[in-house]
Amino acid sequence: MMRPEMSVQLYTVRDRLAADPEGTIAALAGLGFTAVEPYGLPDLPEAARAAIAAHGLTTPTAHGSILSRTDETLAAASALGVRTIIEPYQDPARFADRAGVSAVAAELNAAAAAAAAHGIAVGYHNHDAELRGSVDGLAPLLLLAELTDPSVVFELDAYWAAVAGVDGAAIATALGDRLVAVHVKDGDPAGGIDAQVPAGLGLVPLAAVLAAAPHARPVVEFDIVPGEGWDAIAASAGFVAALVAEEGAR
């Protein structure tokens, strides 16, 4: 199976995007990105939507409030051509016990049923809380997978998996075909988000995580971009491109 094209999470460039939507999207296209992952649906500004369309970029995945603003988020995703809308965050307390995880699962299942009518899949993106400890003998994220309908998919944030102290590659393997995207983010997991660095230069085992999910879309992301920003983003994109080229040569 060929790996889906690389994308970039627009949260990475959120300040630039707010100040100069056209210039920011043009710069990402200039770095070679053909796909972007919007955030904040349904509230993505119209100027950003227009810039994405003007530069011919696709939006196969997006983050949005699919659990709390289902109809609005689905309408926005449909207008953008999003194929998978991903719930980006839930209160960490909801992953402390089975009741909490079950409640999140029920909400994802309901959202997935609503999204199916639009031809859109629903997914979930982790931080560290979903991978700390265990509930019923499983990492909370894996219990969530067990309790959700098979149509619900996942986006693994490799950096937050490392922060939680788990083997991201093992989590990727456990999620199997339901893992549709990986946030490619590096740094020192003990150093906080301001210690993030270009992919391949930190302590996160990104190559192993991606190797465990050859069918998943790589999505470049920084919570805080080091330095001037564009060089770091370009370096991360180059890291992913090199890994994909190695995959193709095998």
KAMOGI-V63540 format. One record per residue. RES is the residue in three letters. PSI is psi in radians with two decimals (NA if undefined). OMEGA is omega in degrees with one decimal (NA if undefined). NEAR is the number of other ideal C-beta (glycine too) atoms within 12 Angstrom. Layout:
# KAMOGI-V63540
RES;PSI;OMEGA;NEAR + RES;PSI;OMEGA;NEAR
This chain:
# KAMOGI-V63540
MET;2.28;178.6;11 + MET;2.39;179.4;11 + ARG;2.43;176.9;27 + PRO;2.74;-177.7;28 + GLU;2.59;178.5;27 + MET;2.56;177.5;41 + SER;3.11;175.5;45 + VAL;2.33;178.8;50 + GLN;2.16;-174.8;42 + LEU;-0.25;173.1;43 + TYR;-0.48;178.0;36 + THR;-0.64;-174.8;42 + VAL;0.58;-171.8;38 + ARG;-0.73;-178.9;27 + ASP;-0.77;177.7;16 + ARG;-0.70;-178.2;25 + LEU;-0.70;179.0;32 + ALA;-0.64;-176.6;19 + ALA;-0.61;-173.6;14 + ASP;1.36;-176.8;19 + PRO;-0.82;-177.2;30 + GLU;-0.86;-178.7;23 + GLY;-0.64;-178.5;21 + THR;-0.81;179.1;33 + ILE;-0.67;177.1;35 + ALA;-0.72;179.9;24 + ALA;-0.71;178.1;29 + LEU;-0.72;176.0;40 + ALA;-0.65;179.0;24 + GLY;-0.42;176.4;17 + LEU;-0.06;177.5;31 + GLY;0.02;177.9;22 + PHE;2.36;174.4;38 + THR;-0.12;180.0;24 + ALA;2.57;175.4;37 + VAL;2.74;177.1;47 + GLU;1.73;177.7;50 + PRO;2.81;174.7;47 + TYR;2.87;173.9;41 + GLY;0.28;174.9;31 + LEU;2.43;14.2;39 + PRO;0.32;-171.3;29 + ASP;0.32;175.9;19 + LEU;2.20;-177.3;38 + PRO;2.57;-179.1;25 + GLU;-0.60;-179.8;16 + ALA;-0.63;177.7;19 + ALA;-0.71;176.8;38 + ARG;-0.77;-178.2;31 + ALA;-0.70;-179.9;17 + ALA;-0.71;177.5;31 + ILE;-0.81;179.9;38 + ALA;-0.72;-176.6;23 + ALA;-0.55;-178.3;16 + HIS;0.16;174.0;26 + GLY;0.42;-179.8;17 + LEU;2.54;176.8;34 + THR;2.84;179.7;27 + THR;1.21;-176.7;43 + PRO;-0.54;177.1;35 + THR;2.73;176.1;48 + ALA;2.65;173.4;49 + HIS;2.45;178.8;43 + GLY;3.00;-174.1;44 + SER;1.08;-174.3;30 + ILE;-0.44;179.9;46 + LEU;-0.59;-175.3;35 + SER;-0.41;-178.4;19 + ARG;1.02;-169.0;21 + THR;-0.95;-174.0;29 + ASP;-0.79;179.9;22 + GLU;-0.72;-177.0;22 + THR;-0.70;177.9;36 + LEU;-0.66;178.2;33 + ALA;-0.76;179.3;24 + ALA;-0.72;179.6;33 + ALA;-0.74;178.8;41 + SER;-0.72;-179.4;24 + ALA;-0.54;-178.8;25 + LEU;-0.19;-175.6;39 + GLY;0.38;179.0;25 + VAL;2.35;178.6;39 + ARG;-0.45;178.3;28 + THR;2.11;177.3;47 + ILE;2.24;-170.1;54 + ILE;2.19;173.2;50 + GLU;2.08;-170.6;44 + PRO;-0.31;-171.8;35 + TYR;2.43;169.1;28 + GLN;2.73;180.0;30 + ASP;2.19;-179.9;17 + PRO;-0.52;-179.3;23 + ALA;-0.39;-179.2;16 + ARG;-0.17;-178.7;30 + PHE;0.30;-177.4;36 + ALA;-0.38;-178.5;22 + ASP;3.01;-175.3;18 + ARG;-0.65;-179.3;21 + ALA;-0.76;179.8;18 + GLY;-0.80;179.9;25 + VAL;-0.70;179.4;36 + SER;-0.65;179.5;23 + ALA;-0.74;176.7;23 + VAL;-0.75;-179.9;39 + ALA;-0.75;-179.7;34 + ALA;-0.68;179.6;21 + GLU;-0.71;177.3;29 + LEU;-0.70;179.1;39 + ASN;-0.75;179.5;27 + ALA;-0.74;178.8;23 + ALA;-0.67;179.5;39 + ALA;-0.67;178.1;33 + ALA;-0.72;178.6;22 + ALA;-0.69;-177.4;28 + ALA;-0.52;-177.9;36 + ALA;-0.56;179.4;19 + ALA;-0.34;178.7;16 + HIS;0.03;-175.8;27 + GLY;0.46;-177.2;17 + ILE;2.43;174.7;36 + ALA;2.75;177.2;37 + VAL;2.40;179.7;47 + GLY;3.08;179.4;48 + TYR;2.41;179.4;47 + HIS;2.31;-176.7;44 + ASN;2.70;159.6;44 + HIS;-2.62;-177.2;32 + ASP;-0.50;-175.0;30 + ALA;-0.60;-177.1;29 + GLU;-0.12;-177.5;44 + LEU;0.07;178.5;40 + ARG;2.38;176.1;22 + GLY;-2.75;179.1;23 + SER;2.67;174.8;20 + VAL;2.10;-175.9;28 + ASP;0.62;175.7;18 + GLY;0.11;-179.5;11 + LEU;2.64;166.8;23 + ALA;2.40;-176.7;33 + PRO;-0.66;179.9;39 + LEU;-0.67;179.3;48 + LEU;-0.56;172.9;35 + LEU;-0.69;176.8;29 + LEU;-0.74;177.8;42 + ALA;-0.69;-179.1;35 + GLU;-0.59;-174.6;24 + LEU;-0.14;179.8;28 + THR;2.77;175.6;33 + ASP;2.56;-179.9;24 + PRO;-0.32;178.3;18 + SER;-0.34;177.8;25 + VAL;2.28;-175.4;38 + VAL;3.12;-173.5;39 + PHE;2.62;172.3;43 + GLU;2.00;-176.5;48 + LEU;2.14;172.5;52 + ASP;1.86;-173.9;50 + ALA;-0.58;179.9;52 + TYR;-0.82;-178.2;45 + TRP;-0.50;173.1;37 + ALA;-0.73;178.8;44 + ALA;-0.67;176.7;35 + VAL;-0.66;179.5;32 + ALA;-0.19;177.9;30 + GLY;0.39;-179.9;18 + VAL;2.88;177.8;35 + ASP;1.81;-176.8;21 + GLY;-0.62;179.4;43 + ALA;-0.66;178.4;27 + ALA;-0.67;176.9;24 + ILE;-0.75;178.3;40 + ALA;-0.76;179.2;41 + THR;-0.75;-178.4;24 + ALA;-0.61;-179.8;27 + LEU;-0.42;174.5;39 + GLY;-2.39;-176.2;21 + ASP;-0.22;179.2;18 + ARG;-0.15;174.6;34 + LEU;1.87;-173.8;43 + VAL;-0.26;-179.1;36 + ALA;2.67;177.6;47 + VAL;2.20;172.0;50 + HIS;2.02;-177.9;51 + VAL;1.76;-172.6;49 + LYS;2.34;-172.4;51 + ASP;2.92;179.3;40 + GLY;-2.78;175.5;34 + ASP;1.89;-176.6;20 + PRO;-0.38;178.8;28 + ALA;-0.06;-171.4;16 + GLY;-0.04;-179.2;20 + GLY;2.93;-174.2;14 + ILE;-0.32;177.4;27 + ASP;0.06;175.8;14 + ALA;0.27;179.3;23 + GLN;2.56;-176.3;39 + VAL;2.94;176.5;31 + PRO;2.58;-178.7;31 + ALA;2.35;180.0;42 + GLY;-0.18;-177.7;27 + LEU;-0.05;-178.4;22 + GLY;-2.73;-173.7;31 + LEU;0.01;-179.6;23 + VAL;2.27;-176.7;42 + PRO;1.15;-172.8;27 + LEU;-0.72;-178.8;40 + ALA;-0.69;-180.0;28 + ALA;-0.70;179.6;22 + VAL;-0.81;-179.6;38 + LEU;-0.64;178.0;41 + ALA;-0.54;179.6;25 + ALA;-0.17;-178.4;26 + ALA;1.17;-175.3;41 + PRO;-0.19;-179.7;28 + HIS;-0.08;-171.9;24 + ALA;2.58;178.8;46 + ARG;2.20;174.3;41 + PRO;2.28;-179.9;47 + VAL;1.91;178.9;52 + VAL;2.35;177.3;48 + GLU;2.55;166.0;47 + PHE;2.47;168.0;40 + ASP;-0.72;172.8;27 + ILE;2.07;-177.1;23 + VAL;2.25;178.5;31 + PRO;2.66;174.1;28 + GLY;-2.46;-177.6;17 + GLU;-0.17;172.2;13 + GLY;-1.08;-173.2;26 + TRP;-0.68;179.5;26 + ASP;-0.70;-179.5;19 + ALA;-0.72;178.0;32 + ILE;-0.76;178.7;40 + ALA;-0.68;179.4;27 + ALA;-0.72;177.3;29 + SER;-0.72;177.5;46 + ALA;-0.68;178.4;36 + GLY;-0.65;177.0;25 + PHE;-0.83;-179.8;30 + VAL;-0.77;-178.5;43 + ALA;-0.68;178.9;27 + ALA;-0.72;178.1;22 + LEU;-0.74;179.9;31 + VAL;-0.67;177.9;27 + ALA;-0.69;177.3;14 + GLU;-0.70;177.5;16 + GLU;-0.75;-178.1;21 + GLY;-0.46;-178.8;13 + ALA;-0.23;-177.6;8 + ARG;NA;NA;10
